[in-house]
Structures are given as C-alpha cells and as structure tokens.
Amino acid sequence: MEHTVVTEEIKRIIPQIWSFSLGSELVEKEEQSESYENGLLGRITISGAWEGEVLVASSASMVEDIARRMYHLKDEEEMNQEQLKDVLREVTNMTAGNLKTVLPEPCTLGIPEVTQLSHECPFSNITLHKVTALHFGNSCGCFTVYVGKS
C-alpha cells in the first residue's frame, strides 16, 4: 500500500510543480532516458512517524532549463553552479513537502542538499529501502524521483 500511495502522489505532484511553478510540461517515462553524468542530485530527509529520504536526480540540461525558468533568464545569459544547485534544492523541497502530506504524521523535513553527479546511475550506492522511483522528461532533459525508507 505504501508503494502505491507514494507512487501515485509523485505522479500527481511532479507534473503540477512543472506546470504551475515552471510553466512547462513533463511526461512520465518508463526508464531513465539519458545520462545523469554532470547533472545534480537533490536529497532531503523525512523524519518522524515515517523515516526516509526523497532524492531528485536531474540531467544537466534539465537543471539548466529549470534555472532559466525560475530566474527568468534568456538563453544567452550565464548561470553559475550555485544557481543551478539552488533550483534543484527548491524542486527537491517542493517534492518532499507535497509527498509529506500523504505520509503518517508527524513528519518533518530536513534541509535539502545538492551534489554534483559524476556517473550515469545516481542511485547505485543508495542504502535506503526503495519505495518507488519514477522517471520524467521533456525536450529539455530527464528527471528522476527516488523515495526510500531508512
């Protein structure tokens, strides 16, 4: 049951975040559609009645598109690494915050952390018990949400 509730909530909230917050569309994908090498990984803990983490992996091209939309930047305007990390922190926080509404209470969110990815498979060294992993994408790149229990 937990898998179904979490999966359905992720399927509901990710397209909403993209549509309402970023003015863009995303579609669910069966699998990771491109490499995450040089992309970013957002990670936030959830503690309390439900213990686990939400991880958000994004291709470099997707993070850049999110940053351009959030900061209202033109194509020729440069972005720095901190801006890219900030937008993935925000997306990770929005994802976990929305997911928290369907988890047992009380739960609290940690502070999102973002790291640079140096390999194609961002979840290969995760020690969490997988609840779900869903892939999304559009013409700008790909994005995966991984939810795991401690």
C-alpha positions as CSV (number, residue, x, y, z in Angstrom):
1,M,0.0,0.0,0.0
2,E,2.8,2.4,0.9
3,H,4.4,2.0,-2.6
4,T,1.0,2.7,-4.3
5,V,0.3,5.8,-2.2
6,V,3.8,7.3,-2.6
7,T,3.9,6.4,-6.3
8,E,0.5,8.0,-7.1
9,E,1.4,11.1,-5.1
10,I,4.7,11.6,-7.0
11,K,2.8,11.0,-10.3
12,R,0.4,13.7,-9.3
13,I,2.7,16.4,-7.9
14,I,5.7,16.4,-10.3
15,P,3.6,17.4,-13.3
16,Q,1.9,20.0,-11.2
17,I,5.2,21.5,-9.9
18,W,6.4,21.8,-13.5
19,S,3.1,23.2,-14.9
20,F,2.3,25.7,-12.1
21,S,5.8,26.7,-10.9
22,L,7.8,26.4,-14.1
23,G,5.3,26.9,-16.9
24,S,6.5,23.7,-18.6
25,E,5.2,20.2,-19.1
26,L,6.7,16.9,-18.1
27,V,5.7,13.4,-19.1
28,E,6.3,10.2,-17.1
29,K,8.9,7.9,-18.7
30,E,9.3,4.1,-18.4
31,E,13.0,4.4,-17.7
32,Q,15.8,6.9,-17.4
33,S,16.1,8.4,-20.9
34,E,19.6,10.0,-20.7
35,S,22.7,10.1,-18.7
36,Y,22.8,11.9,-15.4
37,E,26.5,12.4,-15.6
38,N,27.3,16.1,-14.9
39,G,23.8,16.5,-13.6
40,L,22.7,17.2,-10.0
41,L,21.3,15.1,-7.2
42,G,19.0,16.7,-4.6
43,R,18.4,14.9,-1.3
44,I,16.2,15.6,1.7
45,T,15.4,13.5,4.8
46,I,12.0,13.0,6.2
47,S,11.9,12.0,9.9
48,G,9.2,11.2,12.4
49,A,6.4,8.7,12.0
50,W,7.9,7.9,8.6
51,E,11.7,7.8,8.2
52,G,13.3,8.0,4.8
53,E,14.6,10.3,2.0
54,V,13.5,11.9,-1.2
55,L,16.2,12.0,-3.9
56,V,15.8,14.0,-7.1
57,A,18.3,13.4,-9.9
58,S,18.3,15.7,-12.9
59,S,20.3,15.8,-16.1
60,A,22.4,18.9,-16.6
61,S,20.2,20.1,-19.4
62,M,17.0,19.8,-17.3
63,V,18.6,21.7,-14.3
64,E,19.6,24.5,-16.7
65,D,16.1,24.7,-18.1
66,I,14.6,24.8,-14.6
67,A,17.1,27.6,-13.6
68,R,16.2,29.6,-16.7
69,R,12.5,29.4,-15.9
70,M,12.9,30.2,-12.2
71,Y,15.3,33.1,-12.7
72,H,13.6,34.3,-15.9
73,L,16.9,34.1,-17.8
74,K,17.4,34.5,-21.5
75,D,19.3,31.7,-23.4
76,E,22.4,33.8,-23.7
77,E,22.6,34.7,-20.0
78,E,25.1,32.7,-18.0
79,M,24.2,30.7,-14.8
80,N,26.6,29.8,-12.1
81,Q,26.8,26.4,-10.3
82,E,25.2,27.9,-7.1
83,Q,22.1,29.0,-9.1
84,L,21.7,25.5,-10.5
85,K,22.0,23.9,-7.1
86,D,19.5,26.4,-5.6
87,V,16.8,25.5,-8.1
88,L,17.3,21.7,-7.5
89,R,17.1,22.4,-3.8
90,E,13.8,24.1,-4.3
91,V,12.4,21.4,-6.5
92,T,13.6,18.7,-4.0
93,N,11.9,20.6,-1.2
94,M,8.6,21.1,-3.1
95,T,8.6,17.4,-4.0
96,A,9.2,16.2,-0.4
97,G,6.8,18.8,1.1
98,N,4.0,17.7,-1.1
99,L,4.8,14.0,-0.5
100,K,4.8,14.6,3.2
101,T,1.1,15.3,3.1
102,V,0.3,11.6,2.4
103,L,2.8,10.2,4.9
104,P,1.9,9.2,8.5
105,E,2.0,12.2,10.9
106,P,4.0,13.7,12.5
107,C,6.9,14.1,10.0
108,T,9.4,16.8,9.5
109,L,11.6,17.7,6.5
110,G,15.4,18.2,6.7
111,I,17.3,20.7,4.7
112,P,17.8,19.8,1.1
113,E,21.3,19.1,0.0
114,V,22.5,19.1,-3.6
115,T,25.6,17.4,-5.0
116,Q,27.2,17.1,-8.5
117,L,26.8,13.8,-10.2
118,S,29.8,12.2,-11.8
119,H,28.2,9.0,-13.0
120,E,25.2,7.9,-15.0
121,C,23.3,6.0,-12.3
122,P,22.8,8.3,-9.3
123,F,21.0,5.7,-7.1
124,S,23.6,2.8,-7.4
125,N,25.1,3.4,-3.9
126,I,21.8,4.2,-2.1
127,T,21.3,2.1,1.1
128,L,17.7,3.0,1.5
129,H,14.8,0.5,1.0
130,K,13.3,1.6,-2.3
131,V,9.6,2.6,-2.1
132,T,9.4,4.0,-5.6
133,A,11.5,5.5,-8.4
134,L,9.8,7.4,-11.2
135,H,11.3,9.0,-14.3
136,F,10.0,12.1,-16.1
137,G,11.2,14.1,-19.0
138,N,10.6,16.6,-21.7
139,S,12.6,18.0,-24.6
140,C,15.0,19.7,-22.2
141,G,16.1,16.5,-20.4
142,C,15.2,13.9,-17.7
143,F,14.4,13.9,-14.1
144,T,14.0,11.0,-11.6
145,V,12.4,11.0,-8.1
146,Y,13.5,8.2,-5.8
147,V,11.8,7.7,-2.5
148,G,13.4,5.3,0.1
149,K,12.8,4.3,3.7
150,S,15.6,4.2,6.2
